[in-house]
Amino acid sequence: MIHIYGPVKSRRLGLSLGISLTPHKICSLDCVYCQLGKTSVLTLNRREYIKINGVLKEFRSWLSNNPVEAKKLKFVTLSGAGEPALNTGIGKLILGIKKIAKVKVAVITNSTLIFDKNLRKDLLQADLIVPSLDAITQDVFVKIDRPVKGIIVKDIVDSLVKLREEFSGKIWLEVMIVKGINDNLKKIKKIKEAADKINPDLIQINSPVRTTAEKNVFCVSKDKLNKVKNIFGKKAQVI
Ligand code: SF4
């Protein structure tokens, strides 16, 4: 399998099969905490980086080679070695997966392309979208997520508000907290205000625990994570 990985059993999703929609590592961000290493192509250009017909063929073949796991499969998760929304075939893939199997589709995205109304339309077929939002001031956004030139964090918030208006599936907003970069509780209160506007179903708070793209990227203490969770309120969970 080239583009399919797993399946992995997760507490939140059950048995989930991953699909990567870009080669390693094409992304619009170069987050300091990325577990995949440094971004090799930093871009906002959308194209069919990986041919969707080939991915669907691989998915069919995985289903027929893994009949026992296929029956238990709860989710197919579009994520992988870069930003999946950069692939212009994402909508075709979601529909194709659903035609082939009775399975839910989750999309994990860094939120930077949600401004694109064609993409938002494509995502309407998904069951769950997990967009990330690590900062709402441009200086902190640039420091933690190191975006390609031209991305304005305020636009990301506005586009997530639009997504919520248009999308009837679940949205789980993910916030990564990195020690010394975006762990200031006053600024976190501002992210919470943005999250209130976006109105996700859940807010998942995370802090880097594995090897990251940069050295000296540290997680915050459990105590701090709980304070952050309390700021975000009852929809929040630490993962
Ligand atoms: S958005 Fe995801 S893949 Fe891209 S750099 Fe950040 S963590 Fe890595």
py3Dmol code that shows the C-alpha trace and the ligand (Angstrom):
import py3Dmol

protein = """\
ATOM      1  CA  MET A   1       0.000   0.000   0.000  1.00  0.00           C
ATOM      2  CA  ILE A   2       1.427   3.372  -0.969  1.00  0.00           C
ATOM      3  CA  HIS A   3      -1.146   5.890   0.175  1.00  0.00           C
ATOM      4  CA  ILE A   4      -3.084   3.853   2.727  1.00  0.00           C
ATOM      5  CA  TYR A   5      -1.770   3.199   6.230  1.00  0.00           C
ATOM      6  CA  GLY A   6      -3.062   1.513   9.342  1.00  0.00           C
ATOM      7  CA  PRO A   7      -5.671   0.693  10.387  1.00  0.00           C
ATOM      8  CA  VAL A   8      -5.244   2.039  13.895  1.00  0.00           C
ATOM      9  CA  LYS A   9      -7.637   1.678  16.755  1.00  0.00           C
ATOM     10  CA  SER A  10      -8.375   5.000  18.362  1.00  0.00           C
ATOM     11  CA  ARG A  11     -10.470   5.749  21.394  1.00  0.00           C
ATOM     12  CA  ARG A  12     -12.274   8.541  19.572  1.00  0.00           C
ATOM     13  CA  LEU A  13     -12.789   7.039  16.117  1.00  0.00           C
ATOM     14  CA  GLY A  14     -12.692   3.284  16.640  1.00  0.00           C
ATOM     15  CA  LEU A  15     -10.891   1.341  13.898  1.00  0.00           C
ATOM     16  CA  SER A  16      -9.667   3.915  11.404  1.00  0.00           C
ATOM     17  CA  LEU A  17      -7.770   3.560   8.133  1.00  0.00           C
ATOM     18  CA  GLY A  18      -5.538   6.463   7.085  1.00  0.00           C
ATOM     19  CA  ILE A  19      -5.093   7.843   3.586  1.00  0.00           C
ATOM     20  CA  SER A  20      -2.389  10.312   2.642  1.00  0.00           C
ATOM     21  CA  LEU A  21      -3.268  12.718  -0.178  1.00  0.00           C
ATOM     22  CA  THR A  22       0.113  14.342  -0.745  1.00  0.00           C
ATOM     23  CA  PRO A  23       3.660  13.081  -1.117  1.00  0.00           C
ATOM     24  CA  HIS A  24       5.873  13.620   1.951  1.00  0.00           C
ATOM     25  CA  LYS A  25       5.740  16.525   3.041  1.00  0.00           C
ATOM     26  CA  ILE A  26       3.762  19.067   1.036  1.00  0.00           C
ATOM     27  CA  CYS A  27       1.995  21.501   3.314  1.00  0.00           C
ATOM     28  CA  SER A  28       0.929  25.125   3.653  1.00  0.00           C
ATOM     29  CA  LEU A  29       2.437  25.206   7.146  1.00  0.00           C
ATOM     30  CA  ASP A  30       5.718  24.157   8.700  1.00  0.00           C
ATOM     31  CA  CYS A  31       4.592  23.757  12.304  1.00  0.00           C
ATOM     32  CA  VAL A  32       7.356  23.653  14.879  1.00  0.00           C
ATOM     33  CA  TYR A  33       5.662  20.639  16.480  1.00  0.00           C
ATOM     34  CA  CYS A  34       5.153  18.618  13.283  1.00  0.00           C
ATOM     35  CA  GLN A  35       6.019  14.962  13.791  1.00  0.00           C
ATOM     36  CA  LEU A  36       6.805  14.484  10.092  1.00  0.00           C
ATOM     37  CA  GLY A  37       9.878  16.707  10.059  1.00  0.00           C
ATOM     38  CA  LYS A  38      10.419  19.847   8.059  1.00  0.00           C
ATOM     39  CA  THR A  39       8.007  20.784   5.265  1.00  0.00           C
ATOM     40  CA  SER A  40       9.715  20.118   1.928  1.00  0.00           C
ATOM     41  CA  VAL A  41       7.245  22.034  -0.244  1.00  0.00           C
ATOM     42  CA  LEU A  42       5.559  24.982   1.486  1.00  0.00           C
ATOM     43  CA  THR A  43       2.616  25.889  -0.717  1.00  0.00           C
ATOM     44  CA  LEU A  44      -1.032  26.882  -1.012  1.00  0.00           C
ATOM     45  CA  ASN A  45      -1.270  25.568  -4.589  1.00  0.00           C
ATOM     46  CA  ARG A  46      -3.979  22.979  -4.889  1.00  0.00           C
ATOM     47  CA  ARG A  47      -3.680  20.155  -7.415  1.00  0.00           C
ATOM     48  CA  GLU A  48      -4.208  16.426  -7.667  1.00  0.00           C
ATOM     49  CA  TYR A  49      -0.858  15.630  -6.018  1.00  0.00           C
ATOM     50  CA  ILE A  50      -1.859  11.972  -5.796  1.00  0.00           C
ATOM     51  CA  LYS A  51      -4.245  10.558  -8.383  1.00  0.00           C
ATOM     52  CA  ILE A  52      -7.583   9.776  -6.772  1.00  0.00           C
ATOM     53  CA  ASN A  53      -8.382   6.860  -9.091  1.00  0.00           C
ATOM     54  CA  GLY A  54      -5.207   5.153  -7.866  1.00  0.00           C
ATOM     55  CA  VAL A  55      -6.116   5.772  -4.206  1.00  0.00           C
ATOM     56  CA  LEU A  56      -9.607   4.315  -4.742  1.00  0.00           C
ATOM     57  CA  LYS A  57      -8.090   1.268  -6.431  1.00  0.00           C
ATOM     58  CA  GLU A  58      -5.797   0.831  -3.425  1.00  0.00           C
ATOM     59  CA  PHE A  59      -8.773   1.179  -1.061  1.00  0.00           C
ATOM     60  CA  ARG A  60     -10.748  -1.510  -2.936  1.00  0.00           C
ATOM     61  CA  SER A  61      -7.764  -3.790  -2.818  1.00  0.00           C
ATOM     62  CA  TRP A  62      -7.290  -3.182   0.946  1.00  0.00           C
ATOM     63  CA  LEU A  63     -10.958  -4.041   1.558  1.00  0.00           C
ATOM     64  CA  SER A  64     -10.760  -7.299  -0.356  1.00  0.00           C
ATOM     65  CA  ASN A  65      -7.440  -8.311   1.246  1.00  0.00           C
ATOM     66  CA  ASN A  66      -8.590  -7.485   4.785  1.00  0.00           C
ATOM     67  CA  PRO A  67     -12.197  -8.728   5.012  1.00  0.00           C
ATOM     68  CA  VAL A  68     -12.246  -9.094   8.809  1.00  0.00           C
ATOM     69  CA  GLU A  69     -10.860  -5.624   9.516  1.00  0.00           C
ATOM     70  CA  ALA A  70     -12.955  -4.140   6.694  1.00  0.00           C
ATOM     71  CA  LYS A  71     -16.115  -5.209   8.525  1.00  0.00           C
ATOM     72  CA  LYS A  72     -14.966  -3.476  11.713  1.00  0.00           C
ATOM     73  CA  LEU A  73     -13.762  -0.302  10.004  1.00  0.00           C
ATOM     74  CA  LYS A  74     -15.518   2.782  11.407  1.00  0.00           C
ATOM     75  CA  PHE A  75     -13.640   5.624   9.744  1.00  0.00           C
ATOM     76  CA  VAL A  76     -11.392   6.405   6.830  1.00  0.00           C
ATOM     77  CA  THR A  77      -9.248   9.377   7.840  1.00  0.00           C
ATOM     78  CA  LEU A  78      -7.779  11.725   5.250  1.00  0.00           C
ATOM     79  CA  SER A  79      -4.574  13.072   6.721  1.00  0.00           C
ATOM     80  CA  GLY A  80      -1.073  11.695   6.244  1.00  0.00           C
ATOM     81  CA  ALA A  81       2.192  13.127   5.014  1.00  0.00           C
ATOM     82  CA  GLY A  82       1.067  16.698   4.346  1.00  0.00           C
ATOM     83  CA  GLU A  83      -2.084  18.835   4.132  1.00  0.00           C
ATOM     84  CA  PRO A  84      -4.838  16.673   2.550  1.00  0.00           C
ATOM     85  CA  ALA A  85      -6.924  19.681   1.450  1.00  0.00           C
ATOM     86  CA  LEU A  86      -4.166  20.608  -1.014  1.00  0.00           C
ATOM     87  CA  ASN A  87      -5.361  17.710  -3.158  1.00  0.00           C
ATOM     88  CA  THR A  88      -8.076  18.975  -5.523  1.00  0.00           C
ATOM     89  CA  GLY A  89      -9.499  15.449  -5.759  1.00  0.00           C
ATOM     90  CA  ILE A  90     -10.513  15.311  -2.091  1.00  0.00           C
ATOM     91  CA  GLY A  91     -14.253  15.610  -2.844  1.00  0.00           C
ATOM     92  CA  LYS A  92     -14.097  12.875  -5.488  1.00  0.00           C
ATOM     93  CA  LEU A  93     -12.246  10.676  -2.991  1.00  0.00           C
ATOM     94  CA  ILE A  94     -14.790  11.182  -0.201  1.00  0.00           C
ATOM     95  CA  LEU A  95     -17.667  10.294  -2.533  1.00  0.00           C
ATOM     96  CA  GLY A  96     -15.727   7.353  -3.977  1.00  0.00           C
ATOM     97  CA  ILE A  97     -14.971   5.889  -0.531  1.00  0.00           C
ATOM     98  CA  LYS A  98     -18.622   6.147   0.441  1.00  0.00           C
ATOM     99  CA  LYS A  99     -19.730   4.412  -2.741  1.00  0.00           C
ATOM    100  CA  ILE A 100     -17.351   1.540  -2.121  1.00  0.00           C
ATOM    101  CA  ALA A 101     -17.852   0.985   1.628  1.00  0.00           C
ATOM    102  CA  LYS A 102     -20.239   1.768   4.428  1.00  0.00           C
ATOM    103  CA  VAL A 103     -17.764   3.814   6.395  1.00  0.00           C
ATOM    104  CA  LYS A 104     -17.505   7.326   7.772  1.00  0.00           C
ATOM    105  CA  VAL A 105     -14.918   9.761   6.453  1.00  0.00           C
ATOM    106  CA  ALA A 106     -12.913  12.131   8.650  1.00  0.00           C
ATOM    107  CA  VAL A 107     -10.714  14.935   7.311  1.00  0.00           C
ATOM    108  CA  ILE A 108      -7.854  16.266   9.421  1.00  0.00           C
ATOM    109  CA  THR A 109      -6.843  19.684   8.142  1.00  0.00           C
ATOM    110  CA  ASN A 110      -4.663  22.609   9.166  1.00  0.00           C
ATOM    111  CA  SER A 111      -7.555  24.977   8.191  1.00  0.00           C
ATOM    112  CA  THR A 112      -5.508  27.180   5.857  1.00  0.00           C
ATOM    113  CA  LEU A 113      -7.490  26.274   2.708  1.00  0.00           C
ATOM    114  CA  ILE A 114     -10.991  26.349   4.178  1.00  0.00           C
ATOM    115  CA  PHE A 115     -11.415  29.859   2.681  1.00  0.00           C
ATOM    116  CA  ASP A 116     -11.797  28.090  -0.703  1.00  0.00           C
ATOM    117  CA  LYS A 117     -15.525  27.672  -1.288  1.00  0.00           C
ATOM    118  CA  ASN A 118     -14.989  24.773  -3.717  1.00  0.00           C
ATOM    119  CA  LEU A 119     -13.083  22.930  -1.024  1.00  0.00           C
ATOM    120  CA  ARG A 120     -15.794  23.623   1.563  1.00  0.00           C
ATOM    121  CA  LYS A 121     -18.330  22.225  -0.899  1.00  0.00           C
ATOM    122  CA  ASP A 122     -16.226  19.089  -1.364  1.00  0.00           C
ATOM    123  CA  LEU A 123     -15.969  18.635   2.390  1.00  0.00           C
ATOM    124  CA  LEU A 124     -19.749  18.643   2.854  1.00  0.00           C
ATOM    125  CA  GLN A 125     -19.745  14.902   2.071  1.00  0.00           C
ATOM    126  CA  ALA A 126     -17.448  14.123   5.021  1.00  0.00           C
ATOM    127  CA  ASP A 127     -18.792  13.030   8.416  1.00  0.00           C
ATOM    128  CA  LEU A 128     -16.175  14.669  10.596  1.00  0.00           C
ATOM    129  CA  ILE A 129     -13.747  17.541  10.056  1.00  0.00           C
ATOM    130  CA  VAL A 130     -10.885  18.136  12.469  1.00  0.00           C
ATOM    131  CA  PRO A 131      -9.470  21.603  11.718  1.00  0.00           C
ATOM    132  CA  SER A 132      -6.637  23.055  13.763  1.00  0.00           C
ATOM    133  CA  LEU A 133      -6.315  26.527  15.253  1.00  0.00           C
ATOM    134  CA  ASP A 134      -3.218  27.189  17.365  1.00  0.00           C
ATOM    135  CA  ALA A 135      -3.313  30.989  17.530  1.00  0.00           C
ATOM    136  CA  ILE A 136      -5.448  33.923  16.579  1.00  0.00           C
ATOM    137  CA  THR A 137      -2.840  36.652  16.529  1.00  0.00           C
ATOM    138  CA  GLN A 138      -0.636  36.771  13.445  1.00  0.00           C
ATOM    139  CA  ASP A 139       2.651  36.954  15.402  1.00  0.00           C
ATOM    140  CA  VAL A 140       1.963  33.790  17.399  1.00  0.00           C
ATOM    141  CA  PHE A 141       0.536  32.014  14.322  1.00  0.00           C
ATOM    142  CA  VAL A 142       3.723  32.745  12.376  1.00  0.00           C
ATOM    143  CA  LYS A 143       5.877  31.575  15.281  1.00  0.00           C
ATOM    144  CA  ILE A 144       4.139  28.255  15.877  1.00  0.00           C
ATOM    145  CA  ASP A 145       2.766  27.272  12.439  1.00  0.00           C
ATOM    146  CA  ARG A 146       5.243  29.048  10.116  1.00  0.00           C
ATOM    147  CA  PRO A 147       2.774  29.478   7.222  1.00  0.00           C
ATOM    148  CA  VAL A 148       3.466  30.029   3.543  1.00  0.00           C
ATOM    149  CA  LYS A 149       3.386  33.749   2.738  1.00  0.00           C
ATOM    150  CA  GLY A 150      -0.081  35.262   2.445  1.00  0.00           C
ATOM    151  CA  ILE A 151      -2.052  33.354   5.074  1.00  0.00           C
ATOM    152  CA  ILE A 152      -3.803  35.643   7.533  1.00  0.00           C
ATOM    153  CA  VAL A 153      -4.964  33.940  10.689  1.00  0.00           C
ATOM    154  CA  LYS A 154      -8.076  36.122  10.993  1.00  0.00           C
ATOM    155  CA  ASP A 155      -9.193  34.784   7.597  1.00  0.00           C
ATOM    156  CA  ILE A 156      -8.809  31.251   8.930  1.00  0.00           C
ATOM    157  CA  VAL A 157     -11.196  32.003  11.795  1.00  0.00           C
ATOM    158  CA  ASP A 158     -13.714  33.579   9.391  1.00  0.00           C
ATOM    159  CA  SER A 159     -13.516  30.595   7.046  1.00  0.00           C
ATOM    160  CA  LEU A 160     -14.074  28.152   9.923  1.00  0.00           C
ATOM    161  CA  VAL A 161     -17.182  30.131  10.908  1.00  0.00           C
ATOM    162  CA  LYS A 162     -18.411  29.714   7.300  1.00  0.00           C
ATOM    163  CA  LEU A 163     -17.587  26.003   7.376  1.00  0.00           C
ATOM    164  CA  ARG A 164     -19.694  25.600  10.506  1.00  0.00           C
ATOM    165  CA  GLU A 165     -22.630  27.362   8.822  1.00  0.00           C
ATOM    166  CA  GLU A 166     -22.450  25.121   5.762  1.00  0.00           C
ATOM    167  CA  PHE A 167     -21.378  21.755   7.165  1.00  0.00           C
ATOM    168  CA  SER A 168     -23.868  19.607   9.031  1.00  0.00           C
ATOM    169  CA  GLY A 169     -21.395  16.932  10.168  1.00  0.00           C
ATOM    170  CA  LYS A 170     -19.213  17.072  13.269  1.00  0.00           C
ATOM    171  CA  ILE A 171     -16.371  19.552  13.726  1.00  0.00           C
ATOM    172  CA  TRP A 172     -13.705  18.870  16.325  1.00  0.00           C
ATOM    173  CA  LEU A 173     -11.414  21.882  16.661  1.00  0.00           C
ATOM    174  CA  GLU A 174      -7.853  20.942  17.587  1.00  0.00           C
ATOM    175  CA  VAL A 175      -5.581  23.321  19.488  1.00  0.00           C
ATOM    176  CA  MET A 176      -1.914  22.421  19.992  1.00  0.00           C
ATOM    177  CA  ILE A 177      -0.272  24.127  22.958  1.00  0.00           C
ATOM    178  CA  VAL A 178       3.507  24.562  22.864  1.00  0.00           C
ATOM    179  CA  LYS A 179       5.393  25.736  25.925  1.00  0.00           C
ATOM    180  CA  GLY A 180       6.602  29.333  25.647  1.00  0.00           C
ATOM    181  CA  ILE A 181       4.918  29.938  22.270  1.00  0.00           C
ATOM    182  CA  ASN A 182       1.132  29.882  22.628  1.00  0.00           C
ATOM    183  CA  ASP A 183       0.586  28.898  26.251  1.00  0.00           C
ATOM    184  CA  ASN A 184      -0.137  32.379  27.562  1.00  0.00           C
ATOM    185  CA  LEU A 185      -3.507  32.028  29.280  1.00  0.00           C
ATOM    186  CA  LYS A 186      -4.648  35.539  28.309  1.00  0.00           C
ATOM    187  CA  LYS A 187      -4.043  34.726  24.634  1.00  0.00           C
ATOM    188  CA  ILE A 188      -5.720  31.355  25.064  1.00  0.00           C
ATOM    189  CA  LYS A 189      -8.829  33.205  26.256  1.00  0.00           C
ATOM    190  CA  LYS A 190      -8.794  34.975  22.872  1.00  0.00           C
ATOM    191  CA  ILE A 191      -8.610  31.610  21.058  1.00  0.00           C
ATOM    192  CA  LYS A 192     -11.582  30.529  23.163  1.00  0.00           C
ATOM    193  CA  GLU A 193     -13.516  33.617  21.944  1.00  0.00           C
ATOM    194  CA  ALA A 194     -12.737  32.584  18.355  1.00  0.00           C
ATOM    195  CA  ALA A 195     -13.768  29.003  19.152  1.00  0.00           C
ATOM    196  CA  ASP A 196     -17.103  30.313  20.453  1.00  0.00           C
ATOM    197  CA  LYS A 197     -17.701  31.955  17.072  1.00  0.00           C
ATOM    198  CA  ILE A 198     -16.719  28.792  15.202  1.00  0.00           C
ATOM    199  CA  ASN A 199     -18.958  26.692  17.453  1.00  0.00           C
ATOM    200  CA  PRO A 200     -17.348  23.259  16.979  1.00  0.00           C
ATOM    201  CA  ASP A 201     -18.857  20.127  18.510  1.00  0.00           C
ATOM    202  CA  LEU A 202     -15.675  19.431  20.470  1.00  0.00           C
ATOM    203  CA  ILE A 203     -12.416  21.206  21.235  1.00  0.00           C
ATOM    204  CA  GLN A 204      -9.406  18.943  21.542  1.00  0.00           C
ATOM    205  CA  ILE A 205      -6.445  20.302  23.464  1.00  0.00           C
ATOM    206  CA  ASN A 206      -3.099  18.747  22.766  1.00  0.00           C
ATOM    207  CA  SER A 207       0.582  19.356  23.497  1.00  0.00           C
ATOM    208  CA  PRO A 208       3.550  17.801  21.644  1.00  0.00           C
ATOM    209  CA  VAL A 209       4.822  14.627  23.273  1.00  0.00           C
ATOM    210  CA  ARG A 210       6.647  12.944  20.398  1.00  0.00           C
ATOM    211  CA  THR A 211       9.689  13.923  18.348  1.00  0.00           C
ATOM    212  CA  THR A 212       8.988  17.213  16.595  1.00  0.00           C
ATOM    213  CA  ALA A 213      10.293  19.057  13.489  1.00  0.00           C
ATOM    214  CA  GLU A 214      12.290  21.436  15.678  1.00  0.00           C
ATOM    215  CA  LYS A 215      14.445  20.800  18.697  1.00  0.00           C
ATOM    216  CA  ASN A 216      13.441  22.568  21.905  1.00  0.00           C
ATOM    217  CA  VAL A 217       9.725  22.241  21.319  1.00  0.00           C
ATOM    218  CA  PHE A 218       8.230  21.348  24.656  1.00  0.00           C
ATOM    219  CA  CYS A 219       4.871  20.241  25.918  1.00  0.00           C
ATOM    220  CA  VAL A 220       3.177  22.112  28.724  1.00  0.00           C
ATOM    221  CA  SER A 221       2.486  20.542  32.112  1.00  0.00           C
ATOM    222  CA  LYS A 222      -0.685  18.566  32.816  1.00  0.00           C
ATOM    223  CA  ASP A 223      -1.689  21.284  35.226  1.00  0.00           C
ATOM    224  CA  LYS A 224      -1.417  23.919  32.495  1.00  0.00           C
ATOM    225  CA  LEU A 225      -3.333  21.746  30.039  1.00  0.00           C
ATOM    226  CA  ASN A 226      -6.138  21.452  32.568  1.00  0.00           C
ATOM    227  CA  LYS A 227      -6.181  25.238  32.993  1.00  0.00           C
ATOM    228  CA  VAL A 228      -6.411  25.570  29.203  1.00  0.00           C
ATOM    229  CA  LYS A 229      -9.216  23.005  29.142  1.00  0.00           C
ATOM    230  CA  ASN A 230     -11.108  24.963  31.796  1.00  0.00           C
ATOM    231  CA  ILE A 231     -10.791  28.142  29.723  1.00  0.00           C
ATOM    232  CA  PHE A 232     -12.332  26.368  26.722  1.00  0.00           C
ATOM    233  CA  GLY A 233     -15.180  25.056  28.841  1.00  0.00           C
ATOM    234  CA  LYS A 234     -17.404  22.031  28.633  1.00  0.00           C
ATOM    235  CA  LYS A 235     -16.777  21.153  24.976  1.00  0.00           C
ATOM    236  CA  ALA A 236     -13.040  20.816  25.628  1.00  0.00           C
ATOM    237  CA  GLN A 237     -11.073  17.656  26.226  1.00  0.00           C
ATOM    238  CA  VAL A 238      -7.351  17.029  26.659  1.00  0.00           C
ATOM    239  CA  ILE A 239      -6.151  14.348  24.236  1.00  0.00           C
TER     240      ILE A 239
END
"""
ligand_1 = """\
8
SF4
S -0.142 21.262 9.256
Fe 0.196 19.161 9.920
S 1.510 18.248 8.324
Fe 1.577 20.485 8.043
S 3.385 21.118 9.190
Fe 1.618 21.342 10.575
S 1.521 19.407 11.703
Fe 2.856 19.051 9.917
"""
view = py3Dmol.view(width=600, height=400)
view.addModel(protein, "pdb")
view.setStyle({"model": 0}, {"cartoon": {"style": "trace"}})
view.addModel(ligand_1, "xyz")
view.setStyle({"model": 1}, {"stick": {}})
view.zoomTo()
view.show()
